[in-house]
Structures are given as C-alpha cells and as structure tokens.
Amino acid sequence: MYFKIMEKDNYEQIVFFQDKETGLKGVTVIHNTKLGPSLGGSRLWDYATDEEAVIDCIRLARGMTYKSAGAGLKLGGGKTVLIGDPKKVKNEAYFKKFGEFVERLNGNYITAADMNTTTEDMKAINLSTNHVVGLEGKSGNPSPVTALGAFYSLKASLKHLYNDIQLVIIPMLF
C-alpha cells in the first residue's frame, strides 16, 4: 500500500524507527528534496493505530513540500510522526535518541517543533544532530508564525470567495 502512495505522488523515502529503551517509536517521511533538504516538524501524538500515524505523516510531508516551495525556500518537504502519549514518553533521553535517527538521514531531513513538541524538545534533539531548527535564541517557537500564516490563508480564501473580506470577518468576530 505505501509503495503505491509513494509512486503516485513521488515520495522519496519512508523511514520507520524505534528504540525500546526510551519508548521512541515513529516514522519520518521525505516527500521531496529537489529544492534542498526536506524540512518538517515532528509531531507527537497517541494515534489509534500505526497505520493512522503513517498516513498522517505521508499527508503532512507532501504539504510541507508545497509550503516550502510556495514560500520560495530552497527546501523540500518532510515530516516526522512520533507515536505515543506525550504525558508518558517525553524526556531528554527520548528526544536525544530521536536526534540520533535524524542524524542518520545525513542532512536530507531537518526537523522542527510541531504538535506536542517544544523548543525545549528541539534542544534535546540538538544534542545528537545539527539537523534541527526551532531552537531558543535562534529561530525559536514557530507557532506564532504558523498561526499568522493560517490567518492570512483564511483571509485570502474568504476574499477570493466573497470578494470583500470585511463583510465576512466582522460578523464572525461577534
């Protein structure tokens, strides 16, 4: 099934990894590296099934390719899904071990914070790899910029649909 998806949308790589000692279990998907290394956040979620996690990661990686290209970045798209309950698995050793897996991708994937991961987690990943962004004192927490991008996207969509953004947004605020 995964090879059919990869072939249809030109995915480059799906990498599964796990570490019994830390409880780390996840998947990294690299969709495209034609413009540069793939960039995508690492989300931590307690998925109902492994298949659900992989499908989510595949979908998100492709979106990151378009997001990077649309922003004019010399980056491709990728994503990581870490499978587990954030309240139970998160610790420095867990993220340091994940950094070791990122390092094995030889710079083809750069990770960042996403759902249930923080700049503090990125710091732990950075103990094992330099292929990480979203570090305090550097690019920092991407959430505010992501939210602003989502707002501008909604605004552009509404303007396209209704040709007058003010008529749409003002009633929604009250």
N, C-alpha and C positions, 0 to 999 in steps of 0.2 A: 504494500500500500504506500509506504513512504517513498519508495523509488518512483512510483507513478507521479506523486505530487512533486517530487524534485525535478523530474523530467519535464513535466507540464510547465512549470514556472521557473525553470533554470536555476534551481538551488544548487549550491556548490557542495555543502557539507552539513551533515547532522552528526553531532558528537555526543554520545552518552557517557556519563561518568558517575562514579560513586566512591564513597570512602566509608567503610563500615565503622571505623573508629570514631569519626566525627558525626556520622549520620548524614553526611552530604550525599545527595542524590539529585542529578539534574541532567539537562540537555542544553547544548548550545547549537544554534542553527546559524550557519553563514549562508545568506542568500546570494550576495553579490559583492565582488571585490574589484570590479573593473575600474572604478574611480579611485580606489585606495582600500585600506584595511576596513573591515566591517566594524561598525560601531553600533552598540545597542546595550540597553540596560539589562540588569539582572534582577528579575522579579522573584520573590519568594512567596509561594502560595501552597496551601494544602489542597491540591487537586484531588478530585474524587477517584480518578484513575490516571495511570501513567500515560495512556493514550490521549486523554484530555490535555495533559500537560504538553505533550509533544505537538499536538495540533495547534495549541495556543502559541507555542514558541515558533512554529513554522509561519503562522499568520503574522505574528509580530515582527519577525525578521524581514519579511518581504516589505512590510510597511516602513521599516527603518531604511531600506534601500531607497524608497521613494521620498521619504522625509529628507534624507541626506542629499539626494540629487536635487530635490526641489529647493533646498536651502543653498545650493551651489557649493556644497562641501566636496572636498576631494576624499570622500569616504564612501564605503559601501554600507550594506545593511546586514545586521546580525542581531541575535537576541539570545539571552540565557533564561531558562526557567529552572529555578531551584525548587525541588519538591519537598514540602514538609511544613509543619506547623511553626510559624515564626516564633511563637512563645516558647517552643521547646528546643529548637535547633540552633538558634542564633548565639554565636560566641566567636571570639577571636580565632580559635583553632579551626572552626568550621570555615570561616572566610579565608583564612590563610591557606587552607587546603584547596579551596576553590581557586585561589590565585595561582596555585601550582598547576591546576588544569588549564587555566587561561594561558599561562606561560608556555605550555606545551603546544599551543596553537601558533607559536612562532610569529606573533605580531599580526596574524590575519584577523584577529578579533580584539577589539578594545571594549572593555566593559564599563558600566556606569551604574549609578543607583536607579532603581525603579521601585515598584510596589514592594513594601516591606523591607527595603534595603536603604541604608543611610550613608551619609558621608563618613560616619564612624566605621561602618562596614567596609567602605571603599579603602579606608586607611589600613584595615587588616588585610585586605586583598593585596594592597600595595607592598606588604611585607614579602610577598612571593613573586610579584610581577610589576613591571612598569606599564603594562598594557591596561591601565585603568584611569578613568577621569572622574571628576566629581569630588575631588579632594578639597578639604578645607584649606583656605589660603591660596587656592588655585582657582579652578572653575566652580567649585562649591556645589551646593544643592541645586539640581536642575529643575526642581518642582515649580518654582515661581515662573520661570521662563516657559516651561511646558504649559502651564495654566494660561499664560498670556497668549501663547500660540493657539491654544484651543479657543480662547475668546475671539481672537481675530479671525480664525477659521469660521466660527459660527456667524460672526458679524458679516463676513464676505458672502457666506451661503445665504443668509437672510436677505442681504441686499440684492443678490442675484435673483432670488425667488420673488421678492416683493418690490424691488426697485426703490425702496425707501426704508432704510434701516430704522429711522426714528419711530415710524408707525408700529414697528414690530417690537422693539426692545422696551420702550417706555411702558406699554401695558403689562409686559412680563415682569417689570420691577415691582408692581403693586398687587 
